[in-house]
Amino acid sequence: MTTMDDIRNLKKQIFLYGSLVAVVCELISFFILGWDTGFLVGLIAGLAVAIINFSILAFTLDRMLKSGNKGTSSIGFFVRMILYCVTFYFCITKSYAAGAACLIGFLTLKVPMYYFYAIKPKFNTERKIRPEVQAMYDEEDKQAEDEYYGREE
C-alpha cells in the first residue's frame, strides 16, 4: 500500500527532476539561440505553472476520492486549463521564443513522470494490482483470445 510519505517523496522527485530537465533545455537553447531572456522567462513560467497545476491536480483528486464529489475534479480541470492558457498567452505576447519555452516548461514534468512510471523498473515491479482488477483483465484477455481463435463458450 502506498503511503502519503511515498507520494510526497515521489512528487518531490518529479519536481526536482523536472527542474533539472528545464535546466538542460535552457543549456541547449543557449547553444541554439544564444542568451535569450524571453526564453528563460518562458521556461521558468511554464515550469512554475506545471508544478502548480500538478499540485492542483493532486489536491482535487484527493478531495474527489475522499468526498466522492466529481465536481471538484471538473473545477480543478478548468482552473488548471485557465492557468495554462493565461501563462501561454502572456509568454507568446512577449516573443515566440518565450511561447515555445513556455510550452517546453509545461512538458518538463512529463519527462520524470514517464521515467518513474514507465521506465524505472523498481517502481513498476513493486506495484500491486487488486485481485478483482486482475480477474477483470484475465477475463478480457480470455474473451479476446476466444474471438481471435473463433472459440465459443
MDTraj code that builds the backbone (N, CA, C; nanometers):
import mdtraj as md
import numpy as np

residues = "MET THR THR MET ASP ASP ILE ARG ASN LEU LYS LYS GLN ILE PHE LEU TYR GLY SER LEU VAL ALA VAL VAL CYS GLU LEU ILE SER PHE PHE ILE LEU GLY TRP ASP THR GLY PHE LEU VAL GLY LEU ILE ALA GLY LEU ALA VAL ALA ILE ILE ASN PHE SER ILE LEU ALA PHE THR LEU ASP ARG MET LEU LYS SER GLY ASN LYS GLY THR SER SER ILE GLY PHE PHE VAL ARG MET ILE LEU TYR CYS VAL THR PHE TYR PHE CYS ILE THR LYS SER TYR ALA ALA GLY ALA ALA CYS LEU ILE GLY PHE LEU THR LEU LYS VAL PRO MET TYR TYR PHE TYR ALA ILE LYS PRO LYS PHE ASN THR GLU ARG LYS ILE ARG PRO GLU VAL GLN ALA MET TYR ASP GLU GLU ASP LYS GLN ALA GLU ASP GLU TYR TYR GLY ARG GLU GLU".split()
xyz = np.array([
    [0.0844, -0.1185, 0.0000],
    [0.0000, 0.0000, 0.0000],
    [0.0884, 0.1242, 0.0000],
    [0.0507, 0.2211, -0.0757],
    [0.1264, 0.3446, -0.0859],
    [0.0855, 0.4388, 0.0261],
    [0.1835, 0.4964, 0.0912],
    [0.1548, 0.5909, 0.1979],
    [0.1669, 0.7331, 0.1453],
    [0.1176, 0.8266, 0.2248],
    [0.1267, 0.9673, 0.1852],
    [0.2720, 1.0128, 0.1767],
    [0.3586, 0.9581, 0.2625],
    [0.5004, 0.9943, 0.2555],
    [0.5615, 0.9499, 0.1230],
    [0.5221, 0.8311, 0.0747],
    [0.5714, 0.7844, -0.0546],
    [0.5274, 0.8784, -0.1661],
    [0.4025, 0.9234, -0.1595],
    [0.3505, 1.0132, -0.2621],
    [0.4221, 1.1482, -0.2559],
    [0.4433, 1.1998, -0.1354],
    [0.5156, 1.3268, -0.1219],
    [0.6581, 1.3152, -0.1751],
    [0.7237, 1.2047, -0.1427],
    [0.8606, 1.1846, -0.1921],
    [0.8624, 1.1751, -0.3443],
    [0.7644, 1.1067, -0.4008],
    [0.7576, 1.0953, -0.5461],
    [0.7340, 1.2321, -0.6088],
    [0.6443, 1.3137, -0.5497],
    [0.6208, 1.4489, -0.6010],
    [0.7482, 1.5327, -0.5947],
    [0.8227, 1.5226, -0.4836],
    [0.9474, 1.5984, -0.4715],
    [1.0464, 1.5561, -0.5789],
    [1.0554, 1.4253, -0.6037],
    [1.1464, 1.3769, -0.7073],
    [1.1036, 1.4267, -0.8447],
    [0.9750, 1.4246, -0.8722],
    [0.9256, 1.4719, -1.0011],
    [0.9567, 1.6201, -1.0178],
    [0.9348, 1.6999, -0.9129],
    [0.9639, 1.8429, -0.9211],
    [1.1132, 1.8672, -0.9395],
    [1.1962, 1.7925, -0.8671],
    [1.3409, 1.8098, -0.8788],
    [1.3893, 1.7724, -1.0183],
    [1.3493, 1.6547, -1.0657],
    [1.3946, 1.6113, -1.1973],
    [1.3344, 1.6963, -1.3086],
    [1.2119, 1.7448, -1.2894],
    [1.1528, 1.8363, -1.3867],
    [1.2318, 1.9651, -1.3955],
    [1.2790, 2.0142, -1.2812],
    [1.3628, 2.1345, -1.2794],
    [1.4957, 2.1091, -1.3503],
    [1.5512, 1.9914, -1.3308],
    [1.6765, 1.9570, -1.3996],
    [1.6555, 1.9485, -1.5508],
    [1.5405, 1.8951, -1.5925],
    [1.5087, 1.8905, -1.7355],
    [1.5005, 2.0327, -1.7905],
    [1.4415, 2.1249, -1.7142],
    [1.4326, 2.2649, -1.7576],
    [1.5709, 2.3266, -1.7701],
    [1.6603, 2.2961, -1.6783],
    [1.7970, 2.3485, -1.6857],
    [1.8666, 2.2954, -1.8116],
    [1.8484, 2.1680, -1.8402],
    [1.9081, 2.1100, -1.9604],
    [1.8506, 2.1775, -2.0860],
    [1.7200, 2.2011, -2.0877],
    [1.6578, 2.2704, -2.2019],
    [1.7150, 2.4110, -2.2185],
    [1.7370, 2.4800, -2.1073],
    [1.7951, 2.6146, -2.1138],
    [1.9377, 2.6088, -2.1683],
    [2.0150, 2.5107, -2.1244],
    [2.1522, 2.4975, -2.1748],
    [2.1530, 2.4677, -2.3244],
    [2.0636, 2.3828, -2.3698],
    [2.0552, 2.3525, -2.5130],
    [2.0156, 2.4769, -2.5910],
    [1.9184, 2.5523, -2.5370],
    [1.8746, 2.6730, -2.6069],
    [1.9851, 2.7777, -2.6128],
    [2.0724, 2.7770, -2.5135],
    [2.1843, 2.8712, -2.5139],
    [2.2720, 2.8507, -2.6356],
    [2.2924, 2.7244, -2.6751],
    [2.3746, 2.6958, -2.7927],
    [2.3004, 2.7248, -2.9233],
    [2.1682, 2.7185, -2.9197],
    [2.0904, 2.7414, -3.0412],
    [2.0552, 2.8894, -3.0588],
    [2.0019, 2.9504, -2.9508],
    [1.9536, 3.0888, -2.9589],
    [2.0513, 3.1909, -2.9042],
    [2.1477, 3.1459, -2.8272],
    [2.2305, 3.2394, -2.7521],
    [2.1545, 3.2775, -2.6248],
    [2.2005, 3.3833, -2.5596],
    [2.1334, 3.4248, -2.4360],
    [2.0041, 3.4978, -2.4713],
    [1.8901, 3.4385, -2.4379],
    [1.7595, 3.4968, -2.4658],
    [1.6793, 3.4977, -2.3367],
    [1.6629, 3.6160, -2.2798],
    [1.5897, 3.6242, -2.1518],
    [1.4435, 3.5863, -2.1693],
    [1.3870, 3.6106, -2.2871],
    [1.2484, 3.5703, -2.3129],
    [1.2318, 3.4201, -2.3027],
    [1.3285, 3.3466, -2.3580],
    [1.3231, 3.2009, -2.3496],
    [1.3322, 3.1566, -2.2046],
    [1.4240, 3.2154, -2.1297],
    [1.4407, 3.1791, -1.9896],
    [1.3149, 3.2092, -1.9088],
    [1.2561, 3.3255, -1.9302],
    [1.1338, 3.3623, -1.8585],
    [1.0192, 3.2677, -1.8954],
    [1.0063, 3.2368, -2.0231],
    [0.9018, 3.1442, -2.0664],
    [0.9200, 3.0056, -2.0082],
    [1.0438, 2.9599, -2.0046],
    [1.0721, 2.8278, -1.9489],
    [1.0410, 2.8231, -1.8000],
    [1.0818, 2.9251, -1.7274],
    [1.0541, 2.9303, -1.5833],
    [0.9036, 2.9414, -1.5579],
    [0.8356, 3.0248, -1.6373],
    [0.6904, 3.0386, -1.6211],
    [0.6194, 2.9065, -1.6508],
    [0.6598, 2.8383, -1.7562],
    [0.5997, 2.7095, -1.7902],
    [0.6240, 2.6050, -1.6829],
    [0.7463, 2.6004, -1.6308],
    [0.7782, 2.5060, -1.5244],
    [0.6975, 2.5371, -1.3987],
    [0.6890, 2.6649, -1.3621],
    [0.6147, 2.7033, -1.2419],
    [0.4671, 2.6659, -1.2546],
    [0.4086, 2.6923, -1.3697],
    [0.2676, 2.6577, -1.3893],
    [0.2489, 2.5064, -1.3908],
    [0.3428, 2.4329, -1.4478],
    [0.3330, 2.2870, -1.4472],
    [0.3364, 2.2332, -1.3035],
    [0.4224, 2.2888, -1.2207],
    [0.4297, 2.2455, -1.0809],
    [0.3014, 2.2815, -1.0069],
    [0.2529, 2.4041, -1.0267],
    [0.1292, 2.4464, -0.9609],
    [0.0121, 2.3590, -1.0065],
    [0.0031, 2.3347, -1.1359],
    [-0.1068, 2.2538, -1.1875],
    [-0.0984, 2.1093, -1.1418],
    [0.0211, 2.0565, -1.1291],
    [0.0365, 1.9205, -1.0771],
    [-0.0126, 1.9145, -0.9328],
    [0.0189, 2.0172, -0.8549],
    [-0.0273, 2.0215, -0.7163],
    [-0.1787, 2.0371, -0.7088],
    [-0.2357, 2.1190, -0.7964],
    [-0.3815, 2.1345, -0.8003],
    [-0.4470, 2.0023, -0.8386],
    [-0.3896, 1.9338, -0.9359],
    [-0.4430, 1.8042, -0.9778],
    [-0.4417, 1.7048, -0.8622],
    [-0.3304, 1.6964, -0.7927],
    [-0.3205, 1.6040, -0.6791],
    [-0.4222, 1.6400, -0.5709],
    [-0.4366, 1.7693, -0.5429],
    [-0.5308, 1.8149, -0.4405],
    [-0.6747, 1.7825, -0.4785],
    [-0.7135, 1.8148, -0.6026],
    [-0.8520, 1.7910, -0.6423],
    [-0.8842, 1.6420, -0.6503],
    [-0.7893, 1.5621, -0.6948],
    [-0.8145, 1.4177, -0.6985],
    [-0.8270, 1.3599, -0.5585],
    [-0.7441, 1.4080, -0.4678],
    [-0.7539, 1.3633, -0.3289],
    [-0.8899, 1.4008, -0.2703],
    [-0.9328, 1.5248, -0.2947],
    [-1.0639, 1.5707, -0.2450],
    [-1.1775, 1.4897, -0.3066],
    [-1.1659, 1.4628, -0.4360],
    [-1.2703, 1.3884, -0.5037],
    [-1.2805, 1.2467, -0.4488],
    [-1.1664, 1.1822, -0.4256],
    [-1.1689, 1.0464, -0.3734],
    [-1.2223, 1.0405, -0.2313],
    [-1.1926, 1.1430, -0.1527],
    [-1.2403, 1.1450, -0.0143],
    [-1.3891, 1.1775, -0.0054],
    [-1.4354, 1.2704, -0.0888],
    [-1.5740, 1.3149, -0.0777],
    [-1.6673, 1.2454, -0.1762],
    [-1.6136, 1.1951, -0.2855],
    [-1.6973, 1.1343, -0.3882],
    [-1.7623, 1.2371, -0.4793],
    [-1.7306, 1.3638, -0.4628],
    [-1.7874, 1.4713, -0.5424],
    [-1.7053, 1.4891, -0.6700],
    [-1.7629, 1.4529, -0.7833],
    [-1.6918, 1.4631, -0.9105],
    [-1.6759, 1.6072, -0.9570],
    [-1.7569, 1.6968, -0.9050],
    [-1.7483, 1.8373, -0.9432],
    [-1.6160, 1.8994, -0.9055],
    [-1.5557, 1.8504, -0.7969],
    [-1.4253, 1.9015, -0.7546],
    [-1.3213, 1.8808, -0.8632],
    [-1.3254, 1.7646, -0.9255],
    [-1.2298, 1.7349, -1.0314],
    [-1.2528, 1.8242, -1.1525],
    [-1.3777, 1.8489, -1.1860],
    [-1.4086, 1.9353, -1.3008],
    [-1.3641, 2.0783, -1.2763],
    [-1.3893, 2.1283, -1.1575],
    [-1.3470, 2.2640, -1.1238],
    [-1.1948, 2.2736, -1.1301],
    [-1.1258, 2.1733, -1.0749],
    [-0.9798, 2.1713, -1.0804],
    [-0.9285, 2.1701, -1.2235],
    [-0.9960, 2.0954, -1.3102],
    [-0.9561, 2.0898, -1.4507],
    [-0.9661, 2.2278, -1.5154],
    [-1.0781, 2.2960, -1.4943],
    [-1.0960, 2.4274, -1.5562],
    [-0.9968, 2.5297, -1.5013],
    [-0.9685, 2.5247, -1.3726],
    [-0.8696, 2.6153, -1.3139],
    [-0.7327, 2.5898, -1.3758],
    [-0.6969, 2.4626, -1.3904],
    [-0.5666, 2.4288, -1.4481],
    [-0.5561, 2.4732, -1.5932],
    [-0.6615, 2.4529, -1.6719],
    [-0.6587, 2.4939, -1.8122],
    [-0.6496, 2.6459, -1.8250],
    [-0.7195, 2.7178, -1.7387],
    [-0.7107, 2.8641, -1.7413],
    [-0.5682, 2.9088, -1.7102],
    [-0.5049, 2.8452, -1.6106],
    [-0.3658, 2.8803, -1.5791],
    [-0.2736, 2.8540, -1.6976],
    [-0.2904, 2.7401, -1.7628],
    [-0.2088, 2.7098, -1.8803],
    [-0.2285, 2.8156, -1.9889],
    [-0.3531, 2.8464, -2.0188],
    [-0.3836, 2.9401, -2.1278],
    [-0.3328, 3.0817, -2.0989],
    [-0.3570, 3.1299, -1.9784],
    [-0.3140, 3.2657, -1.9435],
    [-0.1622, 3.2760, -1.9485],
    [-0.0946, 3.1779, -1.8932],
    [0.0519, 3.1805, -1.8933],
    [0.1058, 3.1760, -2.0358],
    [0.0513, 3.0873, -2.1168],
    [0.0978, 3.0784, -2.2548],
    [0.0697, 3.2086, -2.3305],
    [-0.0459, 3.2676, -2.3093],
    [-0.0798, 3.3936, -2.3766],
    [0.0222, 3.5027, -2.3443],
    [0.0539, 3.5177, -2.2154],
    [0.1488, 3.6234, -2.1794],
    [0.2890, 3.5935, -2.2324],
    [0.3262, 3.4683, -2.2375],
    [0.4590, 3.4342, -2.2912],
    [0.4655, 3.4563, -2.4418],
    [0.3616, 3.4171, -2.5133],
    [0.3649, 3.4306, -2.6590],
    [0.3580, 3.5778, -2.7005],
    [0.2949, 3.6619, -2.6173],
    [0.2936, 3.8052, -2.6499],
    [0.4294, 3.8693, -2.6267],
    [0.5126, 3.8092, -2.5407],
    [0.6480, 3.8611, -2.5194],
    [0.7350, 3.8299, -2.6405],
    [0.7380, 3.7027, -2.6814],
    [0.8102, 3.6625, -2.8022],
    [0.7739, 3.5184, -2.8354],
    [0.8013, 3.4800, -2.9587],
    [0.7750, 3.3418, -2.9985],
    [0.8667, 3.2446, -2.9233],
    [0.9882, 3.2875, -2.8975],
    [1.0811, 3.2028, -2.8216],
    [1.0284, 3.1807, -2.6804],
    [0.9731, 3.2852, -2.6190],
    [0.9168, 3.2709, -2.4847],
    [0.7956, 3.1786, -2.4873],
    [0.7141, 3.1888, -2.5925],
    [0.5989, 3.0998, -2.6058],
    [0.6407, 2.9549, -2.6226],
    [0.7416, 2.9313, -2.7059],
    [0.7916, 2.7946, -2.7235],
    [0.8524, 2.7422, -2.5934],
    [0.9260, 2.8274, -2.5238],
    [0.9863, 2.7869, -2.3966],
    [0.8789, 2.7572, -2.2929],
    [0.7708, 2.8331, -2.2957],
    [0.6600, 2.8088, -2.2035],
    [0.6014, 2.6697, -2.2280],
    [0.5813, 2.6347, -2.3534],
    [0.5303, 2.5008, -2.3855],
    [0.6281, 2.3926, -2.3405],
    [0.7560, 2.4169, -2.3605],
    [0.8572, 2.3216, -2.3132],
    [0.8515, 2.3119, -2.1608],
    [0.8343, 2.4258, -2.0936],
    [0.8223, 2.4261, -1.9482],
    [0.7030, 2.3457, -1.8998],
    [0.5911, 2.3525, -1.9740],
    [0.4741, 2.2722, -1.9384],
    [0.5067, 2.1234, -1.9431],
    [0.5936, 2.0849, -2.0352],
    [0.6244, 1.9435, -2.0556],
    [0.7387, 1.8912, -1.9691],
    [0.8083, 1.9804, -1.8992],
    [0.9255, 1.9356, -1.8229],
    [0.8911, 1.8357, -1.7139],
    [0.7735, 1.8433, -1.6555],
    [0.7360, 1.7461, -1.5519],
    [0.6969, 1.6116, -1.6112],
    [0.6645, 1.6105, -1.7393],
    [0.6245, 1.4836, -1.8028],
    [0.7425, 1.3877, -1.8140],
    [0.8616, 1.4397, -1.8366],
    [0.9795, 1.3538, -1.8534],
    [1.0049, 1.2695, -1.7285],
    [1.0128, 1.3304, -1.6078],
    [1.0328, 1.2446, -1.4904],
    [0.9136, 1.1544, -1.4609],
    [0.7924, 1.1978, -1.4961],
    [0.6765, 1.1096, -1.4748],
    [0.6887, 0.9846, -1.5610],
    [0.7261, 1.0031, -1.6878],
    [0.7467, 0.8875, -1.7747],
    [0.8593, 0.7999, -1.7203],
    [0.9613, 0.8621, -1.6673],
    [1.0727, 0.7857, -1.6116],
    [1.0255, 0.7006, -1.4940],
    [0.9546, 0.7618, -1.3990],
    [0.9133, 0.6890, -1.2791],
    [0.8048, 0.5857, -1.3065],
    [0.7145, 0.6141, -1.3994],
    [0.6028, 0.5239, -1.4223],
    [0.6260, 0.4232, -1.5338],
    [0.7098, 0.4537, -1.6299],
    [0.7248, 0.3656, -1.7443],
    [0.8614, 0.2992, -1.7537],
    [0.9648, 0.3660, -1.7078],
    [1.0998, 0.3153, -1.7317],
    [1.1616, 0.2534, -1.6068],
    [1.1464, 0.3186, -1.4937],
    [1.2142, 0.2752, -1.3721],
    [1.1608, 0.1391, -1.3272],
    [1.2435, 0.0344, -1.3311],
    [1.1931, -0.0992, -1.3037],
    [1.1485, -0.1213, -1.1593],
    [1.2157, -0.0602, -1.0629],
    [1.1799, -0.0826, -0.9222],
    [1.0366, -0.0380, -0.8970],
    [0.9994, 0.0761, -0.9511],
    [0.8645, 0.1276, -0.9305],
    [0.7610, 0.0348, -0.9935],
    [0.7886, -0.0138, -1.1136],
    [0.6916, -0.0979, -1.1831],
    [0.6800, -0.2365, -1.1221],
    [0.7881, -0.2928, -1.0702],
    [0.7812, -0.4271, -1.0162],
    [0.7162, -0.4319, -0.8788],
    [0.7137, -0.3224, -0.8072],
    [0.6546, -0.3224, -0.6735],
    [0.5062, -0.2864, -0.6744],
    [0.4516, -0.2513, -0.7898],
    [0.3102, -0.2163, -0.7951],
    [0.2255, -0.3413, -0.7804],
    [0.1170, -0.3289, -0.7067],
    [0.0256, -0.4409, -0.6842],
    [-0.1075, -0.4101, -0.7520],
    [-0.1645, -0.5124, -0.8123],
    [-0.2953, -0.4990, -0.8747],
    [-0.3951, -0.5716, -0.7866],
    [-0.5078, -0.5059, -0.7612],
    [-0.6114, -0.5679, -0.6788],
    [-0.6603, -0.6946, -0.7477],
    [-0.6955, -0.7989, -0.6712],
    [-0.7375, -0.9264, -0.7317],
    [-0.8579, -0.9136, -0.8253],
    [-0.9551, -0.8280, -0.7893],
    [-1.0738, -0.8157, -0.8750],
    [-1.0389, -0.7478, -1.0074],
    [-0.9429, -0.6564, -1.0057],
    [-0.8993, -0.5920, -1.1295],
    [-0.8215, -0.6922, -1.2149],
    [-0.7356, -0.7712, -1.1519],
    [-0.6608, -0.8739, -1.2247],
    [-0.7558, -0.9752, -1.2875],
    [-0.8617, -1.0139, -1.2154],
    [-0.9602, -1.1075, -1.2696],
    [-1.0312, -1.0473, -1.3909],
    [-1.0610, -0.9173, -1.3848],
    [-1.1255, -0.8500, -1.4970],
    [-1.0328, -0.8501, -1.6194],
    [-0.9045, -0.8203, -1.5985],
    [-0.8087, -0.8229, -1.7096],
    [-0.7958, -0.9634, -1.7682],
    [-0.7901, -1.0629, -1.6819],
    [-0.7797, -1.2012, -1.7293],
    [-0.9007, -1.2398, -1.8134],
    [-1.0205, -1.1992, -1.7699],
    [-1.1436, -1.2294, -1.8444],
    [-1.1427, -1.1601, -1.9802],
    [-1.0985, -1.0333, -1.9848],
    [-1.0896, -0.9619, -2.1130],
    [-0.9905, -1.0302, -2.2069],
    [-0.8775, -1.0748, -2.1526],
    [-0.7782, -1.1452, -2.2346],
    [-0.8351, -1.2754, -2.2890],
    [-0.9089, -1.3486, -2.2060],
    [-0.9683, -1.4760, -2.2473],
    [-1.0714, -1.4523, -2.3574],
    [-1.1538, -1.3488, -2.3424],
    [-1.2543, -1.3191, -2.4443],
    [-1.1875, -1.2801, -2.5765],
    [-1.0846, -1.1990, -2.5700],
    [-1.0144, -1.1592, -2.6920],
    [-0.9501, -1.2799, -2.7595],
    [-0.8950, -1.3682, -2.6795],
    [-0.8326, -1.4886, -2.7335],
    [-0.9379, -1.5795, -2.7966],
    [-1.0513, -1.5934, -2.7297],
    [-1.1596, -1.6767, -2.7843],
    [-1.2107, -1.6207, -2.9165],
    [-1.2258, -1.4905, -2.9261],
    [-1.2717, -1.4283, -3.0506],
    [-1.1676, -1.4483, -3.1616],
    [-1.0419, -1.4363, -3.1263],
    [-0.9356, -1.4491, -3.2255],
    [-0.9330, -1.5908, -3.2843],
    [-0.9477, -1.6923, -3.1987],
    [-0.9413, -1.8300, -3.2439],
    [-1.0777, -1.8849, -3.2822],
    [-1.1840, -1.8049, -3.2722],
    [-1.3174, -1.8469, -3.3149],
    [-1.3815, -1.9449, -3.2192],
    [-1.3404, -1.9452, -3.0946],
    [-1.3989, -2.0359, -2.9963],
    [-1.5265, -1.9734, -2.9393],
    [-1.6196, -2.0574, -2.9109],
    [-1.7417, -2.0112, -2.8456],
    [-1.7585, -2.0863, -2.7153],
    [-1.8257, -2.0207, -2.6224],
    [-1.8434, -2.0825, -2.4904],
    [-1.9608, -2.1767, -2.4887],
])
top = md.Topology()
chain = top.add_chain()
for i, resn in enumerate(residues, 1):
    res = top.add_residue(resn, chain, resSeq=i)
    for name in ("N", "CA", "C"):
        top.add_atom(name, md.element.get_by_symbol(name[0]), res)
traj = md.Trajectory(xyz[None], top)
